[in-house]
Amino acid sequence: MARLCRSFCFGFLLSASLLLDQALAASNWPFWSYVTAPFEPPKLNIFTAAGSTPDPGYFFIGPRADGVNGTAAMIFDQAGNLVYQGPDEVTANVNVQTLFGKPVLTYWAGTMFSLGYGYGQVHILDDTYKEIYTVSLQVPFVTPNGTTEASYIDLHESKITDRNTMLVTAYNVTQANLTAVGGPADGWMLAAHFYEIDIATNQVVFSWSALDHQDQIPLTMSHQAIGTTGQSQSDPWDAYHINSIEAVEDGYLVSLRHLWSGFYLYKNGTVKWQLSGDTGADFDLGPGCNFSWQHHMRVHNEQSDGLTLSLFNNAGANPDAQQPPTTGLVLNVDLANMSVTNFRTLVDYGDPIYSSSQGDTQLLDGTTTGHVFMGYGANPVLREYDSNGYVIQSATWGPNNAFASYRGFKYEWHATPFWDPAVVVTNSSDGVDVYMSWNGATDYDTWDVYGGPTQTRANASLLTTVPRNGFETKATLTAQNVSYVQAVARSGNNVLRASAAIPL
C-alpha cells in the first residue's frame, strides 16, 4: 500500500575532512523553531539584487549537516520562509516533474554509504502529498557490507521521461581485473548501472552497465585514482560514478563524473559518441568548453545536426583547490562538424564558489537564453542568474563544505495537503496566543480564528482575522468568552481547510 506522507533528507557523505567540517559546524546552523511542528529548518540568508525580478517559484532542497537539525526535504519561498518539511528520512533529489500530464513531487529515500551512493526507492507524491507510486528495483546486487536491501536504486538520478518511465542509477559491488589501472587482478569496484523502469507497473524496460562496454569505455579512461581502494568488497574503486541520465532521441545521454564525460548511447546501449571535458573525445572543444567532475547533464533543443547541453561543472574534486571555480555551462554541440562551442558560462567571479561534489544547473524556463538556477551541491548555496549572466538572487544556509544539498531546484508548485492545518494555543500575559500552520500548503493567505462554547460549536463566532506570516502565524486573543478555538485557512474569500477544535 502506498504511503500517504513522506519527506526527504539524505546523508550523502563526502570525504573524512568534510565530515569533520560538518561535525564542527553543525552547532552553528541557525535554525527556525515552531510551536505547531517539531521542525528545525535552517534560516536561509536571502539576497535579491535591487531592481531585479527573479523567476517565480519555490526553492526545493534537502539540506543536511552532521547534526540533527534540518534532516528532511524542504520547500522554501523566496523570502526564506519554510513552506514544507516532511518527517526525518535519508533522502535526495527533491524534484518537481510531470507524470501522466500532471505535476508530481519526487524524491529518493534509502540507505547511504560513505562511498557516495546508496540503495533505496523513489517516491512519487501528488499535489496533496499523497504517495501515488513507489519505484523500486530488486536485483542480485552486492553491497559493500554484504547487506540485502529492499531496493537497489541509487540516489543520483530519478528522472521521469515523456513515456512515463523513470531513469534511475544503481551501483553494484563487483570483482574485476584492475591491473590496467594499478590495482589487483582480483580487485573490487563499483559497477555503474542505470535502469529505465515503467512507473505504473514497476517493471524494468531497459538496463545498462558501463562494465559491459569496456571496448568503448575502458577503465583506463577514469580520472579517479585507484589509490588504496579496490582491495576489498568494503572499499571498492569507483571508476565511473554515474550521476545523471537523460532520455534522448536515439537512446540515452549518461554522465560519468569520473571520466569527465557524457556518453550518448544508442537504444541498444552502445556508444554513439563521447564528449569529454578534457580532450573533447569525439569533438573539437572551443574556448570555454572544458569541464571536469561534472553533474546534472541535460539535453535541450535536440535536432539531427546538433543539440544544446547544460551541465554543472564542478571543475575540481578537491574543495581546497581554489582554481578554477565551479561554473554552470550551456554548450552548443554541433553534430555535423563534431565541434562544441560555449553558449553561456554561469559564474560570479567576484564571489566564486568551489564545489567539490554534487550540484545542478537548471534552465528555469526551459530555454537557453532565460534565467538559470544553480544548486552548488557540497556548498549550501543557491543562485539565480539572469539572461545577462548576473546573480540576481541567492540563498545560503551555512559555511561552505559544512552543509550541503545534493541538488537544489526552483519550481512553481501548487499544493493543498490532504491533512488539516495545525493549531496550538498557549497562555500569555496579553491573553491567549493561537499559533497556526499548514505544512506544505502553498495557496492560502489568511487565517480566521473562530471560537465557541463546545468542541462541536468551536466555529460559532469569528474572533479575529490575521494575514499569513511565513510558515507559522500567531494571533493573540484578549478576553474571549469561549472554551474552544478553531483556525481556518483562507485564500481571498475562499475557505480552504479548518483545523481541529482546540480547548483553551
C-alpha positions, 0 to 999 in steps of 0.5 A: 500500500502506498504511503500517504506522507513522506519527506526527504533528507539524505546523508550523502557523505563526502570525504573524512575532512568534510565530515569533520567540517560538518561535525564542527559546524553543525552547532552553528546552523541557525535554525527556525523553531515552531510551536505547531511542528517539531521542525528545525529548518535552517534560516536561509540568508536571502539576497535579491539584487535591487531592481531585479525580478527573479523567476517565480517559484519555490526553492526545493532542497534537502539540506543536511549537516552532521547534526540533527537539525534540518534532516528532511526535504524542504520547500522554501519561498523566496523570502526564506520562509519554510513552506514544507518539511516532511518527517526525518528520512535519508533522502535526495533529489527533491524534484518537481516533474510531470507524470501522466500530464500532471505535476508530481513531487519526487524524491529518493529515500534509502540507505547511504554509504560513505562511498557516495551512493546508496540503495533505496526507492523513489517516491512519487507524491501528488499535489496533496502529498499523497504517495501515488507510486513507489519505484523500486528495483530488486536485483542480485546486487552486492553491497559493500557490507554484504547487506540485502536491501529492499531496493537497489536504486541509487540516489543520483538520478530519478528522472521521469521521461515523456513515456512515463518511465523513470531513469534511475542509477544503481551501483553494484559491488563487483570483482574485476581485473584492475591491473590496467589501472594499478590495482589487483587482478582480483580487485573490487569496484563499483559497477555503474548501472542505470535502469529505465523502469515503467512507473505504473507497473514497476517493471524494468524496460531497459538496463545498462552497465558501463562494465559491459562496454569496456571496448568503448569505455575502458577503465583506463579512461577514469580520472579517479585514482585507484589509490588504496581502494579496490582491495576489498568488497568494503572499499571498492574503486569507483571508476565511473560514478554515474550521476545523471541520465537523460532520455534522448532521441536515439537512446540515452545521454549518461554522465560519468563524473569520473571520466569527465564525460557524457556518453550518448548511447544508442537504444541498444546501449552502445556508444554513439559518441563521447564528449569529454571535458578534457580532450573533447573525445569525439569533438573539437572543444572551443574556448570555454568548453572544458569541464571536469567532475561534472553533474546534472547533464541535460539535453535541450533543443535536440535536432539531427545536426546538433543539440544544446547541453547544460551541465554543472561543472564542478571543475575540481574534486578537491574543495581546497583547490581554489582554481578554477571555480565551479561554473554552470555551462550551456554548450552548443554541440554541433553534430555535423562538424563534431565541434562544441562551442560555449553558449553561456558560462554561469559564474560570479567571479567576484564571489566564486564558489568551489564545489567539490561534489554534487550540484545542478544547473537548471534552465528555469524556463526551459530555454537557453537564453532565460534565467538559470538556477544553480544548486552548488551541491557540497556548498549550501548555496543557491543562485539565480542568474539572469539572461545577462549572466548576473546573480540576481538572487541567492540563498545560503544556509551555512559555511561552505563544505559544512552543509550541503544539498545534493541538488537544489531546484526552483519550481512553481508548485501548487499544493493543498495537503490532504491533512488539516492545518495545525493549531496550538494555543498557549497562555500569555500575559496579553491573553491567549496566543493561537499559533497556526500552520499548514505544512506544505500548503502553498495557496492560502493567505489568511487565517480566521480564528473562530471560537465557541462554547463546545468542541462541536460549536468551536466555529460559532463566532469569528474572533479575529482575522490575521494575514499569513506570516511565513510558515507559522502565524500567531494571533493573540486573543484578549478576553474571549468568552469561549472554551474552544478555538478553531483556525481556518485557512483562507485564500481571498474569500475562499475557505480552504481547510479548518483545523481541529477544535482546540480547548483553551 
